Amino acid sequence: MYLRTTKRKNRDGSVVEYYQLAHNERHPETKVSTPRVIHSFGRADLVDRDELVRLCHSIAKVCGLVIHDPLAQGEEPPFEGGLPKEVNLIGTVELGTVVVIEALWLRLGIGQVFKAVAKSNGCKELYERALLAMTANRLCEPQSKLGVWERWLSQVFLPSCDELKLADMYEAMDLFHQHGSAIEQSIFFATADLFNLDVDVVFYDTTTASFTLDEADGDDEETQQAGLRQFGRPKDGGWKVQVVVALAVTREGFPVRSWVFPGNTTDITTVEQVKADLKGWKLGRALFVADAGMNSEEMRQALAKACGKYLLAARMASVKEIKQEVLADTRRYRKLKPNLQAKEVIIGEGVRQRRYIVCYNPKEAARERQHREQVVKDLKRLLSQHKDQLATAQWAVTLKASGRYGRYLKITEDNQVCINQEAIQQAAQYDGKWVIQTNDDTITLEDAACGYKALLVIEQCFRSLKQTQIKMTPMFHWLPHRIEVHVKICVLALLIERVTEHTCQQPWSRIRHHLRALQATQFHTKEFCFFQRNQPSKEVSALFNKLNIPLPKPVLSISPRS
């Protein structure tokens, strides 16, 4: 049974609507359901609304229902879902990422070290919270210190940082600078003990951080030393005002310590200070690892004098000794891993002997060979498209200057361009190979071959620091000691990132993506303010289990409204 409406159009064009009470009956012959009118209420515009409401209440009374009339005076409107009237949803903030960062901040002993330093110097314990906020921000949404205090803290659930002021952040940075070496040493060995890190070999490399300035810093009037921001050549090329950032890491990529040098400092001059600073840490040895761009006679002598031991990549094609003697050695490779083979080649005798490690990756060799064959095939096709093979033709000049094809072309005596078969044969000698030069007689063949791969870990750390995750630049500081502390805060963020990646066996970008889904929503009632987290996803629960961090309680905090 239902209430239906019917319409009728009059001759004057007006439409009249009628209310009828009807129910459906099935026709005995056709078996088709047809409506049957039980009662007609008349025209809709003439029906008394109160009579229909009384009918509704009468039916509801028999059926045990409650009818709410929204037009009746003194009667509350019906509840249509959502939150109760006295509860207001204020907003949602990020929870998962900051919970993980804060838990690791305490587990690695970073928070305890900063609290002890602040207490011993008669400073606020709130400085530790300020450093936590600045470090966490580098892993979430890197901003300036003003941006952290003014915008970012209101977007995450960090109630312990609610009382922070902008001045607290700068004062905490000053405290960090005064005790930087002791703080970094305590944090590193706490991390080493926690993860049983191999600290026998420490790898070291440098990078640069540029500034958008027209002039370099002047000399310090008190110390008579040159300013920190100086003109130099950045690692990505050019000529800019910059600082040099040095980083020492373990095999696993865990930061040991960082340094900041003036922008015009050469890599050679940094080694002595690095060795002196790490000497008191009682590490096994500091092994300097660098790519072929730093391998020169001057650099090797400086490293041998200051650092002692080095492991440098060598240029295979441009060094005559390597090209004619090292790579020509016919001894067999020793298989170290499924895609890593190596052999040792000693050149010279006595104190003048030079130790080379030749490494070979069969999988990489096959990939390079396949790539070269495809390049030569494309090159033959391009040459066949031109009847005139003169090297002065525009197409030939462009092809010869190409980084993809130029190395496999040559110009004949009659000024014709053609494929250089000798260059193709020489390139095949280097497929899947790289050569390492070291003065360390105690390092094993496997450690030397795998040790150079640790340079890739340092490069990954620098890439995370500068470009992908932590974004060390741009720096919004001009005081030298705050530039140094900014770098060290970024390195603390790198330590937490590497610990998380090492434990979860996932990149930080993916971990961060999952953790952002765990959020806290703020509600207000007349008397209280409280936060409640949402239901964690399957991925979030798995990450918390791997990190051995308990999930936050459903209701995070309840406080009376002021």
C-alpha positions as CSV (number, residue, x, y, z in Angstrom):
1,M,0.0,0.0,0.0
2,Y,1.4,3.4,-0.9
3,L,0.4,7.0,-1.5
4,R,0.6,7.9,-5.2
5,T,0.0,11.0,-7.3
6,T,-1.8,11.4,-10.6
7,K,-1.9,14.4,-12.9
8,R,-4.5,15.8,-15.3
9,K,-4.1,18.5,-17.8
10,N,-7.1,20.9,-18.3
11,R,-8.2,22.6,-21.5
12,D,-6.6,25.9,-20.4
13,G,-3.2,24.1,-20.1
14,S,-3.1,24.0,-16.3
15,V,-2.1,20.8,-14.5
16,V,-4.0,19.4,-11.5
17,E,-2.4,16.9,-9.2
18,Y,-4.4,14.3,-7.0
19,Y,-3.4,12.2,-4.0
20,Q,-4.6,8.6,-3.9
21,L,-4.1,5.7,-1.5
22,A,-3.5,2.6,-3.6
23,H,-2.0,-0.9,-3.7
24,N,-1.0,-3.3,-6.5
25,E,-3.1,-6.3,-7.5
26,R,-2.1,-9.0,-10.0
27,H,-4.7,-9.5,-12.8
28,P,-6.1,-13.1,-12.6
29,E,-5.8,-13.6,-16.4
30,T,-2.9,-11.5,-17.6
31,K,-0.9,-11.9,-14.4
32,V,0.2,-8.3,-14.7
33,S,0.4,-6.1,-11.6
34,T,-2.0,-3.2,-11.7
35,P,-2.7,-0.4,-9.2
36,R,-6.0,-0.4,-7.4
37,V,-7.2,2.9,-5.8
38,I,-8.5,2.4,-2.2
39,H,-9.2,6.0,-1.3
40,S,-8.8,9.3,-3.1
41,F,-7.8,12.3,-1.0
42,G,-8.7,14.8,-3.8
43,R,-6.6,17.6,-5.3
44,A,-3.2,18.0,-3.8
45,D,-3.6,21.8,-3.4
46,L,-6.8,21.4,-1.5
47,V,-5.8,18.5,0.8
48,D,-5.5,19.4,4.5
49,R,-1.9,18.7,5.5
50,D,-2.7,18.2,9.2
51,E,-5.1,15.4,8.3
52,L,-2.4,13.5,6.5
53,V,0.0,14.1,9.4
54,R,-2.5,12.7,11.8
55,L,-3.0,9.7,9.6
56,C,0.8,9.2,9.6
57,H,1.0,9.4,13.4
58,S,-1.9,6.9,13.7
59,I,-0.2,4.4,11.4
60,A,3.1,4.9,13.2
61,K,1.5,4.3,16.6
62,V,0.1,1.0,15.5
63,C,3.5,0.0,14.0
64,G,5.6,1.2,16.9
65,L,7.3,4.0,15.0
66,V,8.1,7.6,15.8
67,I,7.3,10.4,13.3
68,H,9.1,13.7,13.3
69,D,7.5,16.6,11.6
70,P,10.2,19.1,10.5
71,L,7.5,21.8,10.1
72,A,6.0,21.3,13.6
73,Q,6.9,24.0,16.1
74,G,9.0,22.9,19.1
75,E,10.0,19.6,17.6
76,E,13.6,18.8,16.7
77,P,14.4,17.8,13.2
78,P,15.2,14.1,12.6
79,F,18.8,12.8,12.9
80,E,20.0,12.3,9.3
81,G,23.3,10.6,10.0
82,G,26.8,12.0,10.5
83,L,28.1,13.3,13.8
84,P,25.8,14.2,16.7
85,K,25.0,17.9,16.9
86,E,27.2,18.5,19.9
87,V,30.4,17.0,18.2
88,N,32.2,19.1,15.6
89,L,34.9,17.8,13.3
90,I,37.7,20.4,13.2
91,G,40.3,18.8,10.8
92,T,42.7,16.0,10.1
93,V,46.5,16.0,10.6
94,E,49.3,13.6,9.6
95,L,50.1,10.9,12.3
96,G,51.9,7.8,11.0
97,T,55.1,9.4,9.8
98,V,55.8,11.5,12.9
99,V,55.0,8.6,15.2
100,V,57.6,6.4,13.5
101,I,60.2,9.3,13.5
102,E,59.7,10.1,17.1
103,A,59.9,6.4,18.1
104,L,63.2,6.0,16.3
105,W,64.5,9.3,17.6
106,L,64.2,7.8,21.1
107,R,65.3,4.3,20.2
108,L,68.5,5.6,18.7
109,G,69.2,7.6,21.8
110,I,69.1,11.0,20.0
111,G,66.5,12.5,22.2
112,Q,68.3,11.3,25.4
113,V,71.6,12.8,24.2
114,F,70.1,16.2,23.5
115,K,68.2,16.3,26.8
116,A,71.4,15.5,28.7
117,V,73.3,18.2,26.9
118,A,70.5,20.7,27.5
119,K,70.4,19.8,31.2
120,S,74.1,20.0,31.7
121,N,74.2,23.5,30.1
122,G,71.2,24.8,32.0
123,C,69.0,25.1,28.9
124,K,65.4,24.2,28.2
125,E,64.6,20.6,27.7
126,L,62.2,22.0,25.0
127,Y,65.3,22.4,22.8
128,E,65.3,18.6,22.3
129,R,61.7,18.9,20.9
130,A,62.7,21.7,18.6
131,L,65.5,19.6,17.1
132,L,63.0,16.7,16.7
133,A,60.6,18.9,14.9
134,M,63.3,20.2,12.5
135,T,64.6,16.7,11.9
136,A,61.1,15.2,11.3
137,N,60.3,18.0,8.9
138,R,63.2,17.1,6.6
139,L,61.7,13.6,6.2
140,C,58.1,14.8,5.7
141,E,57.9,18.1,3.9
142,P,61.2,20.0,4.0
143,Q,60.7,23.7,4.8
144,S,62.7,26.5,6.4
145,K,62.8,26.9,10.2
146,L,60.1,29.6,10.0
147,G,58.0,27.3,7.8
148,V,58.3,24.5,10.4
149,W,57.1,26.7,13.2
150,E,54.5,28.7,11.3
151,R,52.9,26.1,9.0
152,W,54.2,22.5,9.3
153,L,53.7,21.8,13.0
154,S,49.9,22.6,12.6
155,Q,49.7,19.9,9.9
156,V,51.1,16.9,12.0
157,F,50.2,15.4,15.4
158,L,53.1,16.4,17.6
159,P,51.5,17.7,20.8
160,S,54.8,17.8,22.6
161,C,55.9,20.6,20.3
162,D,52.8,22.8,20.8
163,E,54.7,25.2,23.1
164,L,57.6,25.7,20.8
165,K,58.6,29.2,19.7
166,L,60.7,30.2,16.7
167,A,63.5,31.4,19.0
168,D,63.7,27.9,20.6
169,M,64.6,26.4,17.3
170,Y,67.5,28.8,16.6
171,E,68.7,28.5,20.2
172,A,68.6,24.7,19.9
173,M,70.7,24.9,16.8
174,D,73.3,27.0,18.6
175,L,73.4,24.4,21.4
176,F,73.9,21.7,18.8
177,H,76.8,23.5,17.3
178,Q,78.6,23.9,20.6
179,H,78.6,20.2,21.3
180,G,78.3,18.8,17.8
181,S,81.3,16.3,17.9
182,A,80.3,14.7,21.2
183,I,76.6,14.5,20.2
184,E,77.4,12.8,16.8
185,Q,79.8,10.4,18.5
186,S,77.2,9.3,21.1
187,I,74.5,8.9,18.5
188,F,76.7,6.9,16.2
189,F,77.9,4.4,18.8
190,A,74.4,4.0,20.2
191,T,73.2,3.1,16.7
192,A,76.2,0.8,16.1
193,D,75.5,-1.1,19.3
194,L,71.8,-1.3,18.5
195,F,72.2,-2.7,15.0
196,N,75.6,-4.5,15.5
197,L,77.2,-2.4,12.7
198,D,80.5,-3.2,11.2
199,V,82.6,-0.1,12.0
200,D,85.9,-1.6,11.0
201,V,85.8,0.2,7.7
202,V,84.4,3.7,7.3
203,F,83.7,5.1,3.8
204,Y,84.1,8.8,3.0
205,D,83.2,11.2,0.2
206,T,82.3,14.8,-0.4
207,T,79.6,16.8,-2.2
208,T,78.7,20.5,-2.6
209,A,75.7,22.6,-1.6
210,S,75.2,25.8,-3.6
211,F,73.7,29.2,-2.7
212,T,72.0,31.8,-4.9
213,L,74.4,34.7,-4.1
214,D,76.4,37.2,-6.2
215,E,79.2,37.5,-3.7
216,A,81.1,35.1,-1.4
217,D,81.4,35.6,2.4
218,G,84.1,38.0,3.6
219,D,86.7,37.2,6.2
220,D,85.7,36.8,9.8
221,E,87.0,39.8,11.8
222,E,87.5,37.8,15.0
223,T,89.2,34.7,13.7
224,Q,90.7,36.3,10.5
225,Q,89.5,33.2,8.6
226,A,87.8,33.2,5.2
227,G,84.0,32.9,5.2
228,L,82.2,29.6,4.8
229,R,80.3,30.4,1.6
230,Q,82.9,30.7,-1.2
231,F,83.0,30.4,-5.0
232,G,83.8,26.9,-6.2
233,R,82.9,24.3,-8.8
234,P,79.8,22.3,-7.7
235,K,79.7,18.6,-8.4
236,D,77.0,19.2,-11.0
237,G,79.2,21.7,-12.9
238,G,79.3,25.5,-13.1
239,W,80.8,28.2,-10.8
240,K,78.8,29.1,-7.8
241,V,78.9,30.2,-4.2
242,Q,78.9,27.0,-2.2
243,V,80.0,25.0,0.8
244,V,81.6,21.5,0.7
245,V,79.8,18.8,2.7
246,A,81.8,15.7,3.7
247,L,80.1,12.5,4.9
248,A,81.5,9.3,6.4
249,V,79.2,6.3,6.4
250,T,79.4,2.6,7.3
251,R,79.0,-0.3,4.8
252,E,75.2,-0.2,5.4
253,G,75.0,3.5,4.6
254,F,74.5,4.6,8.2
255,P,76.1,8.1,8.7
256,V,79.1,8.3,11.0
257,R,79.8,12.0,11.0
258,S,79.5,15.0,8.7
259,W,81.7,18.0,8.1
260,V,81.1,21.4,6.4
261,F,84.1,23.1,4.7
262,P,84.4,26.4,2.8
263,G,83.3,26.2,-0.8
264,N,86.8,26.6,-2.2
265,T,88.2,23.6,-0.3
266,T,89.7,20.8,-2.3
267,D,89.0,17.2,-1.5
268,I,92.6,16.6,-0.6
269,T,92.7,19.2,2.1
270,T,89.7,17.7,3.9
271,V,91.3,14.3,4.5
272,E,93.6,15.4,7.3
273,Q,90.8,16.9,9.4
274,V,88.6,13.9,8.8
275,K,91.3,11.5,10.0
276,A,92.0,13.7,13.0
277,D,88.4,13.9,14.0
278,L,87.8,10.2,13.7
279,K,91.0,9.2,15.4
280,G,89.5,9.7,18.9
281,W,86.5,7.5,18.0
282,K,88.7,4.4,18.1
283,L,87.3,3.0,14.8
284,G,89.1,0.2,13.0
285,R,90.3,2.3,10.0
286,A,89.0,5.0,7.7
287,L,89.1,3.8,4.1
288,F,88.8,6.6,1.6
289,V,86.6,5.6,-1.3
290,A,86.2,7.8,-4.4
291,D,85.4,7.6,-8.0
292,A,87.8,7.9,-11.0
293,G,87.5,11.7,-11.1
294,M,89.7,11.9,-7.9
295,N,92.3,9.4,-8.9
296,S,95.5,11.2,-9.6
297,E,99.1,10.9,-8.4
298,E,98.8,14.0,-6.2
299,M,95.6,12.7,-4.7
300,R,97.1,9.2,-4.0
301,Q,100.1,10.7,-2.3
302,A,98.0,13.0,-0.1
303,L,95.7,10.1,0.8
304,A,98.6,7.8,1.7
305,K,100.1,10.5,3.9
306,A,96.9,11.7,5.7
307,C,94.4,8.9,5.6
308,G,96.7,6.0,5.1
309,K,94.5,3.7,3.1
310,Y,92.4,4.4,0.0
311,L,90.2,2.6,-2.6
312,L,89.9,4.5,-5.8
313,A,88.3,3.7,-9.1
314,A,90.7,3.9,-12.1
315,R,90.2,5.2,-15.6
316,M,90.5,2.1,-17.8
317,A,90.7,3.7,-21.2
318,S,93.0,6.6,-20.5
319,V,95.7,5.1,-18.3
320,K,98.3,3.3,-20.3
321,E,99.4,1.0,-17.5
322,I,95.8,-0.2,-16.9
323,K,95.0,-0.5,-20.6
324,Q,98.1,-2.4,-21.6
325,E,99.0,-4.4,-18.5
326,V,96.2,-4.7,-16.0
327,L,93.4,-5.5,-18.5
328,A,95.7,-7.7,-20.5
329,D,96.3,-10.0,-17.6
330,T,95.2,-13.5,-18.5
331,R,94.6,-14.9,-15.0
332,R,91.1,-16.2,-14.3
333,Y,88.5,-14.4,-12.3
334,R,87.4,-15.6,-8.9
335,K,83.6,-15.8,-8.5
336,L,82.6,-13.9,-5.4
337,K,78.9,-13.5,-6.0
338,P,76.4,-14.6,-8.7
339,N,77.1,-11.4,-10.7
340,L,80.5,-10.4,-9.3
341,Q,83.9,-11.8,-10.3
342,A,87.3,-10.3,-9.4
343,K,91.0,-10.9,-9.8
344,E,94.1,-9.2,-8.3
345,V,96.8,-7.7,-10.5
346,I,100.1,-6.5,-9.0
347,I,102.3,-4.1,-11.1
348,G,105.8,-3.3,-10.0
349,E,107.9,-4.6,-7.1
350,G,108.7,-3.7,-3.5
351,V,107.5,-0.4,-2.1
352,R,106.7,0.9,-5.6
353,Q,104.3,-1.9,-6.4
354,R,100.7,-1.0,-7.3
355,R,97.8,-3.2,-6.4
356,Y,94.8,-3.3,-8.8
357,I,91.5,-5.2,-8.5
358,V,89.8,-6.0,-11.8
359,C,86.1,-6.7,-11.3
360,Y,83.7,-8.2,-13.8
361,N,79.9,-8.4,-13.9
362,P,78.7,-11.0,-16.5
363,K,75.1,-9.7,-16.4
364,E,76.3,-6.1,-17.0
365,A,78.6,-7.2,-19.7
366,A,75.8,-8.8,-21.6
367,R,73.7,-5.7,-21.2
368,E,76.5,-3.4,-22.5
369,R,77.2,-5.7,-25.4
370,Q,73.5,-5.8,-26.4
371,H,73.3,-2.0,-26.2
372,R,76.4,-1.5,-28.3
373,E,75.1,-3.9,-31.0
374,Q,71.9,-2.0,-31.2
375,V,73.8,1.3,-31.5
376,V,75.9,0.0,-34.3
377,K,72.8,-1.4,-36.1
378,D,71.1,2.0,-35.8
379,L,74.3,3.7,-37.0
380,K,74.5,1.6,-40.1
381,R,70.9,2.4,-40.9
382,L,71.5,6.2,-40.5
383,L,74.6,6.0,-42.8
384,S,72.7,4.1,-45.5
385,Q,70.1,6.9,-45.7
386,H,72.7,9.3,-47.2
387,K,74.5,8.9,-50.5
388,D,76.9,11.6,-49.8
389,Q,79.2,10.4,-47.0
390,L,81.3,13.5,-46.7
391,A,82.3,14.4,-43.2
392,T,81.6,18.1,-43.8
393,A,77.9,17.4,-44.4
394,Q,75.6,18.8,-41.7
395,W,74.1,15.4,-40.9
396,A,77.6,13.9,-40.5
397,V,78.8,16.7,-38.2
398,T,75.7,16.2,-36.0
399,L,76.2,12.4,-36.0
400,K,79.9,12.7,-35.1
401,A,79.1,15.1,-32.2
402,S,76.5,12.8,-30.8
403,G,77.3,11.1,-27.5
404,R,75.5,8.0,-28.6
405,Y,77.1,7.4,-32.0
406,G,80.2,9.6,-32.2
407,R,82.5,7.2,-30.4
408,Y,81.9,4.6,-33.1
409,L,82.6,6.8,-36.1
410,K,85.8,7.9,-37.8
411,I,86.9,10.1,-40.7
412,T,88.9,8.6,-43.5
413,E,91.8,10.2,-45.4
414,D,89.5,11.1,-48.3
415,N,87.2,13.0,-45.8
416,Q,84.5,10.3,-45.6
417,V,82.6,9.3,-42.5
418,C,82.4,5.6,-41.7
419,I,82.1,3.1,-38.8
420,N,85.2,2.7,-36.7
421,Q,85.5,-1.1,-36.2
422,E,88.6,-0.7,-34.1
423,A,86.7,1.5,-31.6
424,I,83.9,-1.2,-31.4
425,Q,86.5,-3.9,-30.6
426,Q,88.2,-1.8,-28.0
427,A,84.8,-1.0,-26.3
428,A,84.1,-4.7,-26.1
429,Q,87.2,-5.1,-23.8
430,Y,85.6,-3.0,-21.1
431,D,82.1,-4.7,-21.0
432,G,81.1,-5.3,-17.4
433,K,84.5,-4.4,-16.0
434,W,85.8,-1.8,-13.6
435,V,89.3,-1.4,-12.1
436,I,90.0,-0.4,-8.5
437,Q,93.4,0.8,-7.2
438,T,94.3,0.4,-3.5
439,N,97.3,0.6,-1.3
440,D,95.8,-1.6,1.4
441,D,97.5,-4.9,1.3
442,T,95.3,-6.3,4.1
443,I,92.0,-5.9,2.5
444,T,90.7,-9.0,0.9
445,L,89.7,-9.4,-2.8
446,E,86.0,-9.6,-1.9
447,D,86.1,-6.6,0.5
448,A,87.8,-4.5,-2.1
449,A,85.3,-5.5,-4.8
450,C,82.3,-5.0,-2.6
451,G,83.8,-2.1,-0.8
452,Y,83.8,0.0,-3.9
453,K,80.1,-0.7,-4.3
454,A,79.7,1.1,-0.9
455,L,80.5,4.3,-2.8
456,L,77.1,3.8,-4.4
457,V,75.6,3.9,-1.0
458,I,77.3,7.2,-0.2
459,E,76.1,8.6,-3.6
460,Q,72.6,7.4,-2.6
461,C,72.9,9.2,0.7
462,F,74.0,12.4,-1.0
463,R,71.1,12.1,-3.5
464,S,68.6,11.7,-0.7
465,L,70.2,14.7,1.2
466,K,70.2,17.0,-1.8
467,Q,67.5,16.1,-4.2
468,T,64.9,13.3,-3.5
469,Q,63.9,13.2,0.2
470,I,65.6,15.5,2.7
471,K,66.5,18.3,0.3
472,M,69.3,19.9,2.2
473,T,69.2,22.9,-0.2
474,P,68.1,25.7,-0.4
475,M,69.6,26.8,2.9
476,F,67.9,29.8,4.6
477,H,70.9,30.6,6.8
478,W,73.8,33.0,6.5
479,L,75.6,32.4,9.9
480,P,78.4,29.8,9.4
481,H,77.6,27.8,12.5
482,R,73.9,27.6,11.6
483,I,74.7,26.4,8.1
484,E,76.8,23.6,9.7
485,V,74.0,22.7,12.1
486,H,71.5,22.7,9.3
487,V,73.6,20.1,7.5
488,K,73.9,18.0,10.7
489,I,70.1,18.1,11.2
490,C,69.8,16.8,7.6
491,V,72.3,14.0,8.4
492,L,70.2,13.1,11.5
493,A,67.2,12.8,9.2
494,L,69.3,10.6,6.9
495,L,70.2,8.3,9.8
496,I,66.5,7.8,10.7
497,E,65.7,7.3,7.0
498,R,68.5,4.7,6.6
499,V,67.5,2.8,9.8
500,T,63.9,2.6,8.6
501,E,64.9,1.4,5.1
502,H,67.4,-1.1,6.6
503,T,64.7,-2.5,8.9
504,C,61.8,-2.5,6.4
505,Q,63.8,-3.3,3.3
506,Q,61.8,-0.7,1.4
507,P,62.8,2.8,0.1
508,W,61.7,5.7,2.3
509,S,59.5,7.1,-0.5
510,R,57.3,4.0,-0.4
511,I,57.4,3.9,3.4
512,R,56.4,7.5,3.7
513,H,53.6,7.0,1.2
514,H,52.0,4.3,3.3
515,L,52.6,6.1,6.6
516,R,50.8,9.2,5.4
517,A,47.6,7.2,5.3
518,L,47.5,7.0,9.1
519,Q,46.0,10.3,10.2
520,A,44.5,11.9,13.4
521,T,41.2,13.7,13.3
522,Q,40.4,16.5,15.8
523,F,36.9,16.7,17.3
524,H,35.4,19.4,19.6
525,T,32.5,19.1,22.0
526,K,31.2,21.8,24.3
527,E,33.6,20.8,27.0
528,F,36.4,18.7,25.5
529,C,38.9,18.5,22.5
530,F,40.1,15.1,21.5
531,F,42.0,13.4,18.6
532,Q,41.1,10.0,17.2
533,R,43.2,8.1,14.6
534,N,41.7,6.3,11.6
535,Q,41.8,2.6,11.0
536,P,45.3,1.6,9.9
537,S,45.7,-0.1,6.5
538,K,47.3,-3.5,6.0
539,E,50.5,-1.9,4.8
540,V,50.7,0.5,7.8
541,S,50.2,-2.3,10.3
542,A,53.0,-4.4,8.5
543,L,55.4,-1.4,8.7
544,F,54.8,-0.9,12.4
545,N,55.3,-4.6,13.1
546,K,58.6,-4.6,11.2
547,L,59.8,-1.5,13.1
548,N,58.6,-3.0,16.4
549,I,56.6,0.2,17.1
550,P,53.1,-0.1,18.7
551,L,50.3,1.5,16.9
552,P,48.9,4.6,18.5
553,K,45.7,4.2,20.6
554,P,42.4,4.9,18.8
555,V,41.8,8.0,21.0
556,L,45.1,9.9,21.2
557,S,44.4,12.6,23.6
558,I,41.5,14.3,25.5
559,S,41.8,17.7,26.9
560,P,39.3,20.3,28.3
561,R,38.5,23.2,26.0
562,S,39.8,26.5,27.1
